[in-house]
Amino acid sequence: MDVKMVRPEVGGPFGVTTERTGIPQSEKLLRTIKNLCSVLEIEVVYFQKGNNNTTYYRPKGFGAYQSASNTILDLSERVAKKYSS
């Protein structure tokens, strides 16, 4: 399925949530990785710290370590493929 991102025709004020603004970005990314792995039944995610103290992740069965955002993108594409078939 090709999902379209569309700006609404009617502009003006809109509401946003501040529900999770107190959660650090790194924690949000980690939770997202865990949630996606759970859906894909991946039980282990390896991680390494790079030279610049950046954390890289590799879910079990994946090839290389990746940044959190690239790991999330990869996992979410696998979830989409799993449920679009």
C-alpha positions in Angstrom: 0.0 0.0 0.0 1.3 3.4 -0.9 0.5 5.7 2.0 0.2 9.4 1.1 1.2 12.2 3.4 -1.3 15.0 2.8 -1.6 18.5 4.3 -5.3 19.2 5.2 -7.1 21.7 2.9 -8.4 23.7 5.8 -5.6 25.5 7.6 -5.7 27.1 11.0 -5.1 26.1 14.6 -4.7 22.5 15.5 -4.1 20.6 18.7 -0.9 18.7 19.6 -0.1 16.4 22.6 2.5 17.0 25.2 1.9 13.7 26.8 5.4 12.2 26.4 7.5 15.3 26.2 9.2 14.3 29.5 10.7 11.2 28.0 14.2 11.6 26.7 14.6 11.1 22.9 17.0 8.2 23.5 14.4 6.4 25.6 11.7 6.9 23.0 14.0 5.4 20.3 14.8 2.5 22.5 11.1 1.8 23.3 10.3 2.0 19.6 13.0 -0.5 18.7 11.7 -2.9 21.5 8.1 -2.5 20.3 8.9 -3.3 16.7 11.1 -6.2 17.7 8.3 -7.6 19.7 6.0 -7.5 16.7 8.6 -9.3 14.6 9.3 -11.8 17.4 13.0 -10.7 17.7 14.0 -11.4 21.3 17.6 -9.9 21.3 19.0 -6.6 20.2 22.8 -6.2 20.4 24.2 -2.7 20.9 27.7 -1.1 20.7 29.0 2.3 21.6 30.9 4.1 18.8 34.0 6.2 19.2 31.8 9.3 19.6 29.7 7.6 22.3 26.8 7.0 19.8 24.9 3.8 20.3 24.5 1.4 17.4 22.0 -1.4 17.3 21.7 -4.8 15.6 18.6 -6.9 16.2 19.4 -10.6 16.2 19.5 -11.9 12.6 20.4 -8.6 11.1 23.7 -7.9 9.3 25.4 -4.7 10.5 25.0 -2.3 13.4 22.9 0.8 12.6 21.9 4.0 14.3 18.6 4.0 16.2 16.7 5.8 13.5 18.0 3.5 10.7 17.2 0.4 12.9 13.7 1.7 13.4 13.2 2.4 9.7 14.5 -1.1 8.9 12.3 -2.8 11.5 9.2 -0.7 10.5 9.6 -1.7 6.9 9.8 -5.3 7.9 6.6 -4.9 10.0 4.8 -3.2 7.0 5.9 -6.0 4.7 4.8 -8.7 7.2 1.3 -7.2 7.5 0.8 -6.1 3.9 1.1 -9.6 2.5 
